[in-house]
């Protein structure tokens, strides 16, 4: 399968480099910015195409690695006649393959290929891309071929329905982007206690990394520690008291999820009072 990319950003460079170094036939790149496109082609030892039609002609699969908002616009600009018999895909987590309309009329095959992976560095993220879990959605005809492309490289792959795409993507956001928000909140609380930003990061780093490794290795139930797991209602009550209204709201929402894990870990414990505190029932911040 000869694979071409439209889009030369972080995902395009990472996926192209990963496929190339593992012996796959990457034809090259087309990009609105010729300079970025040439850089991506040089990085992956492939070709840059000044004309997108030439890239399509020389590829069996075209992958759009552009922003979600740009996917419909880029697709609508393509000559659909050149796509006959070919695969066209995008790498959006929340968008399904249905954005590629007209597949039956023009005879191409539509897919979304999304890696559950934080592509944070344009030039380095490919190095650990074998850890990416790949989710594929789209037409049945080429689904197994695309699945085998990645399983052959050692990636885990799952195929899902188009109806599940948005909900599926929200799960990835919970495990990555929202964690950044929680970490930033913790850091800001330490700074409000007199820590410098640097010391706040140092203080949280070991806790965060060890806990993340424990969750990944053992699952959230076995990894769970802390006042909710211990059913320490007094400490949780004190936490809510000293937090700002916005911080307390976030604390409660996250803690209700944690409480569900605690109940699984200790079904013999009565967490009724803890649940009431987190829901704000009978809780008056002013008297604490």
N, C-alpha and C positions, 0 to 999 in steps of 0.2 A: 504494500500500500504506500503510495507516494503522498506525503502529507504537506500541505501548504498552509501558511498562517496569514491571516489578515489582522494586523495589530501587532505592534512590537513593544508592548509594555512588559510589566513584570511577569504576568502569566504566560504571555507568548514566548518570551525569552526562556523562561524556566521550563515550560513544556517542550519547546523545540530543542533545547540543549539536552534535556533528559532523554528524549527519543533518539536524538542524533548519537549521543555517546553510547547508547545501547544498540547501535547498529540499524536503526530504523531509517527509512528513506525520507528525509525531510527536504522538500524541494526548495523552500525558502519563504520569503516574506514580502508582503505588500503593506505599506503603511502610508497614511496621509502625510506624515512628515518623512520625507525621503531620508533625512539624516538619521533619524531614529531607526528607520527600516534597514539602512545600510549597517548601522551598529549591531542590530540584532542578527543580521545575516553574517557579519564578521564574527560575532560571538559564537554562533552555532556552526560556523564553517559551511554555510549554505549560500544561496543566491538572493539578491534583492531584485525585485521586479518593479520596474517603473510603471508597468501596465498590469492592472489586476487581472485582466482577461488572459494574459500570458501565464500568470500563476495558476489560474483555474485550468487552463488547457493542459498544463504539465503535471497536474495533481489529480489523485484519485479521491482525496478527501481535503476539504477546505475547513479550517477551524477558525472561527471568529473569536479572537482574544481581545475584544474591545469592551468598553464599559457597557453596562446593561442598557443605558439610554441610547447608546449608539447602535446597538444590534439591529433594530428594525430599519434604521436609516441606511446602514451599510448594506444590509441584505436587499433592500428595495432598489439600491443603485446597481446591483449586479445583473449581468445578462443571464437570465434564467435558462436560456437555451443551452448555454455552455455547461450547465450543471447536470445535464441528463446523464443518468447512470452513476453519478458521483454522490459522495457523502458530504453533507454540509452540517456543521455543528457549531455550537457556541459553548462557552465555559461558565455561563451564569449559574449561580446556585438557585436563584428564585424563579427564573424564567424557564418555561418549558420549550420544547422543540416546535410547538405550534406557531411560534413567531415566523417560522419559515413556511409561509403559506404557498399553495400552488404546487406542492410536491407531486401530487397525482397527475396534474396536467403536464408538468415539465419532466417528470420521471426521475427526480432526485430523491435522496433519502435524508431525513431530518433527525437531528439528535441534539441533546444537551449532554455535555461531558463535564462533570464538576468534581474537582478534587477537594476532599475535606482536608485542607492543608493551608497553613498560613504562609502565603507567598509574600514575604516581607522584603526580600532583597532580589533585585533584578538579575544580579550576577552570581549569587550564591545559593539561592533557594533550591536549585536543581540538585544540589549535592545530597540532600536527604529526601528527595522526592519519592524514593521507594517506600517511605513511610506513609505516603498519601493514600487514603482510601478513596477510590474512584467510584462515583455514582453516574450511571448512564441511563438516559431516558430517550425514547424515540421509536422510530419505525422498526417493526419486527425483522425486516429483511436482512439488515446488516448488524443487528444487535450482537449476535454471537461473535462476529468478526471483530467488532470493536472491543468486546469484552476480552477476547483472547489476546488482543494487542497489548492490554495492560496486565492481564494475569501472567502472560508470558514474560513480563519484566519483573514479576514478583509482587505487584500491587494487588491488594484485595479489591474486589469489584462487586458492586450491587446494582441491579437494574430495578428502577422504580417506575411508577406510573406518572403521567403528567399531572394528574390531580394532586399528587403528594408533594410536588416540587416546593411550593412556598412553605408548607409546614416543615418539610425536611430541612430547608435552608435555615429556618428559625432555630432548629436544634443546633446547627453549627454555630450560629451567632451566640446562643446561650453558652456554649463551651469555649468560645474564644473572645469575641468582641465584648460581651457583657462582663467577662472576667476582668478585662482591662479596666472597665468602669468601676468594678468593685475594688480592684487593686488601687486605682487612683483615689477612691474615696478613703481607703485605709491610710494611704500616704498623706492625704490632706488632714486627716484627723491627727496623725502623729505630728505634723507640722504645727497644728494648732496647739499641741502640747509642748511646743518649744523645740522640736527637732528641726534640723536643717533638712532641705530637700534631699541632700546626699545621704545624710544619716537615716532618714526615713526609708530610703530605698535599701540601704544596707541592712537595716533592722528587719525589713519584710522579706528580703530576697531568700534567705535560707528557709524561712517558714513556708513561703510560697512554693519554692522549688521542691522541697521535701514532700509537702502535701500533694502537689500535682503528681509527683512520681508515685506516691502511695495510691492515689485515686486511680491512676492509669494502670498500675500493677495489680491492685487488689480490689478495685471497685469502690464506689462511694460508701457503701454500708460498712465495710471493714476499715476503711480509712477514716471514718468520722470520729472526731474527738470534740472537746469543747463543752461549754456550759449547757447547751441544749441537749446534747447526748447524755450528759450527766444528770439532766433534769434539775439543774441549778437555777431555780426560778428567781431567786433573789439577785443573782448576778445579772441575769437577763433584764430584770426590772430596772436595775441600776444603769445598765447600758442605755436603755431607751430614755432614761431620765436625762442623761448628760448629752445626748445627741440632739442636733438641730431637728426641726420638724421634718425636713427633707431627708436627712440622714436616718432618722427613726423610721420613716416610711419605707426606705430602702432596706433597712435592717430587718424590719418585720416581714417584708415580702420575701426576702432571701431566707429568713429564718423559718418561715412556714414550710418552705421546701426542705430545709434541713430537718425540721421536725418529722416530716414524713419518713426520712431516712432513719432517724433515731427510733421511731416506732418499729420499723423493720428490724433494727438491730436488737432492740430490747422490748419485745412484745409483752413482757411481763410487767413493765413499768407503767404507771399511770401518769400520762402526760397531760391530763385535763387542765390543770392550772396553767401549765406552760402554754397550751393552746389558747386559753383565755387571755393571757398576757399579750401574746402576739397579735391577737385579733383586737386588742384594745378594750376588751370587755371588763368593766369594773376597774379600769386603770386611769388614775388621775395623776398626770405628770406633776401637777403643782404641789401635791402633798408628799412627794417622794424625796 
